[in-house]
Amino acid sequence: MASAGKRRVLIIVENLPSPFDRRVWQEATTLQANGYQVAIICPTGKGCEARYEEIDGIHIYRYRLPMEAEGALGYALEYSAALFHSSRLAWKVLFRHGFDVIHACNPPDLLFLIGGFFKFALGKRFLFDHHDINPELYEAKFGRRDFFYRVMLWLERLTFRTADVSIATNESYKRIAVGRGGMDPDRVYVVRSGPKLDRLRVLPPVPALKQGRRYLVGYVGVMGAQEGIDLLLQSVRHIVHDMGRSDVHFGLVGGGTSLAQMMELARGLGVADYVTFTGRVPDQQLLEMLNTADVCVNPDVANEMNDKSTMNKIMEYMALGKPIVQFDLTEGRVSAQDASLYAAKNDPADMAAKIVQLLDDPERRARMGEYGRNRVVNELEWEYEAPKLLAAYECLYSSHALIAKEAE
């Protein structure tokens, strides 16, 4: 049990295990390094199977989900199980370590039920970490604005109304917190998911990853419906069959519900020999692929969700000095600026043309890569975001102390 004066935080995250979830782990280690006691509740995952472990002084409690969700019923089962296990483990953390703050990371927008209970029943503080805009995510996955979309809006609104302080990953998310969520702008802090350069190391390339070809195009991320891997594979087909380029290989790093489907699509398009799917791999293999790549791509589908979201992969590419090709999305431009070329939205042929344009211009690739690397080093690295996280916590604790004083 921590000493009475120590600030104690419980972080709850549902979609990825810790320490695999980079944003959550960076937040947790930053808080720990600044005198906070930190515990995390999260699901198990590959390489993170232990139900409890302590890493760098951070207590991690994990639970097993019944499945990786796909379809409305799958998500309902997953989120119900996550809510049950997170609630159960929150009590365990309370009795074993104690906590003053519940720091809840969406999706789903149901964790306010846990945060709200401990806030109103036991006087704890509730901080909402806005990772995804779930109404837009629902629309991206299911292609409609129906009853369930309106339910998502309602749950989002309740989450913001319950939160004492919210942190957003970018200015677009802050506008949603203030506009749709009704939060006081002074209680919404933008904390971008800046990369840490001690993890994203520049390494020598591994020529074997090019499979005997001259160029390698790299991708890292989830293999899901809204990530646009199908559009990227159509770009590969265009490069190989329509443009006649047999000197380009593609390395796609990441797992997800659509991985097997995308591998089958590559075979159907006649480009399987030009694409390596690694699945989820350790950092070392990820870094080897990206460091070997001549160009990196972000084929995220142009929709409301992706247009307003900051993609970690973009800043990871920039941290490694890689030029980028992506579809023309608002927050993608905010992050990459001149480190990227921007293809017409959801246009595989234009993406293919811009990839080849960069591959055939080594000087431009070097110039764009250097620009992106310098932008991360001087503006976007996590060290510039950590003080904003700590400021959000100072607001959380100082406002709570003021309320308590006024109640005396």
N, C-alpha and C positions, 0 to 999 in steps of 0.2 A: 504493500500500500504506500502511495506517495505521501510526502509530508503535506501538512494542511495548507501551506502557502503555495504549493506548486500548481501551476495551471495544467489541467488535465483534459485531453481531447480524445473523443471517440470518432473515428472516421468510418463511415459505412459506404461501401461501393459494391455494386451488384454485377456489372458487366465484365470485369476482368479481375483476376487474382492479383494480390500484392506479393512481391514487389514488381510483378510483370507490368502492371499499369503504371507507366512512367510518370504521368502527371501526379497521380495520387502519391506515389513513392517520393517524388521530389517535394511535394507539400509536407508529407510526414517527416522526412529527414530534416527539412528546413525548420519545422516546428521543434523537433527534438533538439536540434543544434542550438536553438534559442531558448532553451530552458523548459519546454513543455514536456509533459508525459503524454505519450501517444499510443493508442491502441487502434487496430484496424479490424473491421469485420468485412469479409469478402468471400467469394466462392473459391473452391479449389480449381486447379487447372494443371496443364502439363508442366511438370517441374515444380509445382506448388501444391502437392497432394497432402501435406501434413495438416491435421486439423488445428494444431497450435504450434507456433514456433516464435522465438524472439530473435529478431535480426536488428543489429545495431541499436539495441535497447528499445525497439518498437515491438509491442505485443501484437501478434497477428493471429486472429481466430478465423478459421475457414469452415465452410459448410459445402456439402455436395449438392449440386442442382440435379434434378431428374433428367434433364435433356438440354441440348442446345436448341433454343427456340427456333421454330420455323412455322409460320402461319399463325393466325389469331389464337387458336386453341393452345398452341405451343407456348406463345408468349404469356397467355393467362396462367398456365401451369407454372411456368418458370418464375414469373413475378410473384405469384402467390407463395410458392416455396421460399423464394428469397425473402419476402416480407416476414414469413413465419420464423425462419432461421435467424434473420437479423434481429428480430424482436427478442427471441430466446437468448441469443448471444449477448445482446446489449445488457440484459440483466446480469449475466455472468461477469461481464467486464465491470459493471457497476459495483458488484460485491467484491470482486478480486482486486481491482485497481482504482475504481472510482473515476468519474468524469464530470466536468463542468459544462462541456460543449459537445453536442452532436453535430458533426460536420458530414452532411449527407450529399453524396454525389449521384446525380441521375445519369442514365435512366435506371428504373422507371420513376415517374413523378408520384410515387406512393410512399416514399420514405418520410414525408412530412407527417404521416400517421405515427411513426415512431418518434420523430423529433418533437411533434406537437404534444404527444402524451408526456414525455419526460419534461418538456417545457412547462406545460400548464399544471401537471400533477406534482412535479418535484422541483420546479424552479430552475431547470437547466436552460442553457442558451442553445439556439438552433441556427446554424449557418448552412445555407444552401449553396452547393458548388454546382453551377449550371453547366454541365458538360454537353448536353444535347437538347435541341428544341424538339420535344417529343411530338407535338401536333404535326410539325413538318416532317418528322421522321416517319410517323404513321402514314402520312400522305405519300411519301416517297416509297414506302414498302408496299402499300396496298392500292395506291392510285386513286384515292377518293376522299372526299370530305363529307363524311356521313355522321351518323349518331356517335360512333366511337371517336371520330375526330373532335366532336364537340365535347365529349367526355374528357379527352386529352387536354383541351383548353381549360376545362373546369378544374382538373387536377393540377395543372400548371399554376392556375390562379391561386388555388388553395395553398400550394407549396410556397409561393412568394408571400402570401398573406401571413403564413405561419413563421416565416424566416425572420430572425432579428437582423441578419446581414446576409447579403448574397454576393458571391463572386462570379464574374462572367469571364468567358475565355476571349471575348473581343467586344468591340463597341456595338456590333450588331446585336449581340446577346444582351448587352446592357440596355439597349433601346427596348427590347422585348420585356425585360424585367421591369422597366419603368412604365412602358405603355400598356402591355397586356397584363403585367403582374401587379401594377399599381404600387410599386416600391418607391420609396424616397430615393432620388438619385444619389444623395449623400451616403446612402447605406448600400450602394452597389459598387463594388470594386472590380475593375478589369485586371485580371491576372492571367496573362497569356501563358500557353504551354510551351515556354521557351526550352530549347534543348540544353543539355549539359555537355560541354565539350570534353569532359573527362570520360564520358561514355562513348560519345560519337568521335572516335579517334580516326585520324587520317592514317591509312595503312597502305602498304604496297599492293598493287593490283595482283589478282590471281588469274593469270592468262587462261588456265584450263576452264574457267567459268564461261569463256567465250565460245567454247565448243568448236574450236578451230576457225572461228569467223573473225573478221577484223574488228567489228564493233559489238558492244554490249549496251542494251537499253535496260535500265533497272527500275523496278517498282517494289515498294514495301507497303503493306497495308492489309486490310481485311478483304477476304474474298466473299463479298456480299452483293446483294441486289443493287444498291445505290452507289457502289464503288466503280461501276462502269467497266469492269474487266471485259465484259462482252464487247464493248465499244473498242477497247484496246486491242482485243484479238482481231476485230475487223480491221483495225489499222495495220496490224501485223500482216494480215492477208493482203491488204492493199500494197504494202511495201514489198512483200515477197512475190506476189503473183502479178499485180498490175504494174508495179514499178520495176520489176525484174531484179530486185536486190537480194542476193543470196549471201551477202557479207554481214548481215545484222542478226544477232541473237538477242533474245529477251529473257531476263531473269526476274521471275515474279516470286516475291517472298511474302508469305503470310498464309494463314488458315482461315476457315470460315465455312458457313453453311453452303456456299456455292462453289467450293473448291472442285469437287468431283464433276459438277455440271460444267464448269469452265474448262476443265481438262478434256471433257468430251466435246465441247464446242471447238476447242483448238484442233482436235482430230477431224471434226466435221468440216472445218474451214481449210483443212490441208496444211496447217502450219505447226502441227505438234512437234516436228523436228526442230523448229526454230524457237521453241519456248521451253524454259525450265520452270516447273512449279516446284518450289521447295517445301511448301507447307510452312507451319510455324517452326522456326529454328532458333537456336541460341543467338545471343548478340554477336558472337564472333563470326558466325556464318552470314548473318545479316550484313555486318560491316564489310566482310570480304566481297559480297555481291555489289554493294553500293560503291565501295572504293574502286571496284573494277569497272563499273559502268562509265560509259562515255557521256551518256545523257540519262536523266531520270524523268519519269512520267507520272502524272496524276490524272487519271481518266475519270475522276468523279463526275457523275451525271449532273448536268445543269438542271437543278430544281431548287425550290425554296430552301430546303434543308441544307444542301451543300453550298448554295450561294451565300448563306449567312454564317457558315461554320468555318473555323480555322482548322486546317488539316495538319496534324503533327508531321506527316511525311514531308510536307513542303519544307519546313524548317530543318528537318533532318537532312534532306538533300542539300540544302544551302550550307548547313554546318560542315558538310564534307566537300564543299566546293564544287558541286555538280550543277551544270545548267539543266533547266527544267522545261518540259512542255506540258501544258495543262489546258483544259477548257477554260473559257473566259468567265470566271466567277468573281464576285465582288471581293470576298475575303481572301481568295487566292491571290488576287492582285495586291491587296493590302500587305500580305506577308512577303511575297516574292519580288514585287516590283520589277526591276530590270534583270533579275536573275532568271526570268522565265519568258518563253514565247507563249502566246495565248491563241489556241485554236478556236475556231467557231464552235459555238455550243453544240455538243453532242454530234459532231461531224467527224467520223473516223478518217475520212479521206484527208481532211484538212490537218488533223493531228498527224497522220502519216507523213504528209508533205513537210510539216514543220520539224518532225523528228529527223527526216532525211536532210533537210536544210541545215540543221545543226550538226549532224554527223559529218557533213561535207565541208564544214567551216570550222576547223580547229581553233583558229584565232578567236572567233566569236565565242566558242565554247569556253575557252580559257578566260576571256573577259567577263562573261556572265557568271562563271563559277567563282571567280575572285570577288565579284561584286556581292554575290550571295553570302560567301564566307565572311567577308568584312561586315556585312549587315548583321549577321548573327553575333560575331565577336563584339561588335560595338553597340548593338541595340537590342537584340532579341534573345540572347542567352538567358538561362534561368536566373543568373545572378542579378539581372535587372528586374525580374519579376518577383523574386523572393521578398523584397521590402514591401511590395504591394500586398502580398499575402499577410505579412506581419501587421501592416496597417489595418487591414480588415479585422484582424483579431483584436487589435488595440481598440478599435471602434466597438467591437462586440463586448469586450470586458468593461470598457469605460462607461458605455451606455447602460449596461446592466447594473453597474455600481451606482450610477446616478438614480436609476429607477428605485433601487433598494433604499437609497438614502432618502428619497422623496417619500417613500412609504413608511419611514420610521415616525 
